[in-house]
Amino acid sequence: MSAADRLQTTVAGLDRTRIALYAVLLAMVAFYLAPLESGFMTAFKTPDGFRTTTPFAPPPLGEFTVSAWGTAFERLSTGLLNSALMAVPATVLSALFGSLAAYGLTNLSWRGQLGVLVLFVAGVFIPYQAVLVPLTQFWSFVDLGGRIPLEIVSANEGLINLSITHVAYGIPICTVLFRSYYATIDDEMLEAARLDGASAATIYRRIILPLSIPIFAVTLIYQFTQIWNDLLFAIVLVSNPSNQVVTVALNQLQGSFVQQFNLQMAGAFVAALPTLVVYVLFGEQFAKGVAGDS
Amino acid sequence: MARLELDSVTKRFGEGDGSVLAVDDVNVDIADGEFLVLVGPSGCGKSTTLRMVAGLESITDGEIRLDGDRMNEQGPAERDIAMVFQSYALYPHMTVRQNMRFGLEESTSLGDEEMDARVDETAELLDITELLDRKPGALSGGQRQRVALGRAIVREPKAFLMDEPLSNLDAKLRSQMRTELQQLQADLDTTTVYVTHDQTEAMTMGDRIAILDAGELQQVATPLEAYHRPANQFVAGFIGEPSMNFVDCAVEEATLVDGAFRYPLGDEVGGAVDAAADVTLGIRPEDLSVDGADGDAAGGDHAFDATVTVVEPMGDENVVHLSLADGPDLVATVNGLRRIESGTDVTVGIPENAIHVFDGDSGDALHNRSLDDAELDDARV
């Protein structure tokens, strides 16, 4: 079939229902992308520009500027760094602990494991708002900076607290994610490894871990996005301004007298960029890392 | 290489009233270098027994000894036993070489070169040298099977355990691997316990076979002994294809009676069964003579009128389904070159020297066929 024929068939296939379907789809695409597009356009406008034009229109001549991006980046840079320092270890640790817990709960057998699993699953459903007060009390009792007299600890106490909190609250969902994957691993293979003389720890290190790459990618993407975007714990647990994370800093780009929409929009994109980068990085890994691929 | 003893081994799953008895008081003594086949229908406890030997299941009661040492409390890693699984259970992210080396790395203190040498040697033995750098995903079923075997062999364990290792292969490859496995086992001379539900594998491969049913050991015997001298009706029916014919009968004055079907017994068989009221008459399909042309072992009152209902030509033999005028349906096998049409009337001889008689209640064999005219040496039966 030639290209022309194909085109003809395609056009012929465009009956009324199909046209209606595409129209609806297009409308939905426009509807969902409009805020993003408006934000992106606004970020390139001068204050006069965003006051005189509609949000989704491109910047008019002479009103185009990238200065908002520079300012946003400058004002968010500390927050970006702090967020990275907090979110990267928290993501990696919660995924690792989740994977270990899932291995212990799925592939090993011991008395009472169902009860422990129920606790993990219940942990997924704890609303963050419900634990705010006990959590702040807990950290003020722990008082890391006071107990560990190291400059690096006391200077970053807020970030460390926040990071550990995210690890703790991330473990249940990570465990559930890993568990569903580990349940599909062939029990006979693990038994073969036991007969081969491998201990439970060796089986995890040499067999389970290498086979977990795809689910690690999924969990890392999910956890990183969750932790990076969190505002609630960051506001409550971090009081020292030098430990401010990017979500809090972004919130403060809102001026008190004049609304600088261009700056806020540029800031939102800057703050969201790392999650996109992580998605692209591990998304590829996810596609590649299928077990048994030769 | 080792002697493996199962002493009153029992496995119970669960506790209290809801518990299930999976393996009930199994006693087997497996000699050094012996090939024992554990056979039975699915759910009979054969895999559970094997897994207890491997250390993958705990032992509820009894003792498993390897070379006289109690194994019950030892983990699978400490037993020096290798197992081949039905699913092959290869590590998908490792190459064949890494798969085979894994056990050596984890359970021995050999150096790198020694390990590689052992792997190469085993790979050569199994003819998989060219596969060493591939991953399991790139291998066919038969090749994976060889790698799984290689992984067991390379460790030079005291005993091999095989859990239905051939059941995922197609029929042709299976019979080829059957022969190869036998040769391999004979060459390596390693004690082997082989689990299968396939009576052909059991008959052809084992030095001895242990037949299990519902967790209970029915008989441990050489294949021919199990075939010709079954301990009970279950063994008689399980071993042999097509299965032995069974006719439930009452004993009346040295005659087996089932409605109009009357089968008079001679002194020897009559003496064996006269204490029983209800018995089951057993006769192998190949021992039935159809129309007397296969041999004249059956005379007068051991010959019955029958109609051929179905003929299944197998090439080498015909499986003939018969309906006796006096009652029971029987299955006979006759030479494949004989022409038998369904619907024809024939005379069926049931020679008395080939019949088995089982107790109607317990199923125990009261009388087994005579082997006086058979060319079997005593060592095998």
Boltz contact constraints between the chains, C-beta under 6 A:
constraints:
  - contact:
      token1: [A, 188]
      token2: [B, 85]
      max_distance: 6.0
  - contact:
      token1: [A, 188]
      token2: [B, 87]
      max_distance: 6.0
  - contact:
      token1: [A, 188]
      token2: [B, 89]
      max_distance: 6.0
  - contact:
      token1: [A, 189]
      token2: [B, 89]
      max_distance: 6.0
  - contact:
      token1: [A, 191]
      token2: [B, 56]
      max_distance: 6.0
  - contact:
      token1: [A, 192]
      token2: [B, 89]
      max_distance: 6.0
  - contact:
      token1: [A, 194]
      token2: [B, 76]
      max_distance: 6.0
  - contact:
      token1: [A, 195]
      token2: [B, 76]
      max_distance: 6.0
  - contact:
      token1: [A, 195]
      token2: [B, 83]
      max_distance: 6.0
  - contact:
      token1: [A, 196]
      token2: [B, 102]
      max_distance: 6.0
  - contact:
      token1: [A, 196]
      token2: [B, 103]
      max_distance: 6.0
  - contact:
      token1: [A, 196]
      token2: [B, 106]
      max_distance: 6.0
  - contact:
      token1: [A, 197]
      token2: [B, 77]
      max_distance: 6.0
  - contact:
      token1: [A, 197]
      token2: [B, 106]
      max_distance: 6.0
  - contact:
      token1: [A, 197]
      token2: [B, 107]
      max_distance: 6.0
  - contact:
      token1: [A, 198]
      token2: [B, 106]
      max_distance: 6.0
  - contact:
      token1: [A, 207]
      token2: [B, 91]
      max_distance: 6.0
  - contact:
      token1: [A, 210]
      token2: [B, 93]
      max_distance: 6.0
  - contact:
      token1: [A, 211]
      token2: [B, 93]
      max_distance: 6.0
  - contact:
      token1: [A, 291]
      token2: [B, 92]
      max_distance: 6.0
  - contact:
      token1: [A, 292]
      token2: [B, 92]
      max_distance: 6.0
  - contact:
      token1: [A, 292]
      token2: [B, 137]
      max_distance: 6.0
  - contact:
      token1: [A, 294]
      token2: [B, 135]
      max_distance: 6.0
  - contact:
      token1: [A, 294]
      token2: [B, 137]
      max_distance: 6.0
  - contact:
      token1: [A, 294]
      token2: [B, 138]
      max_distance: 6.0
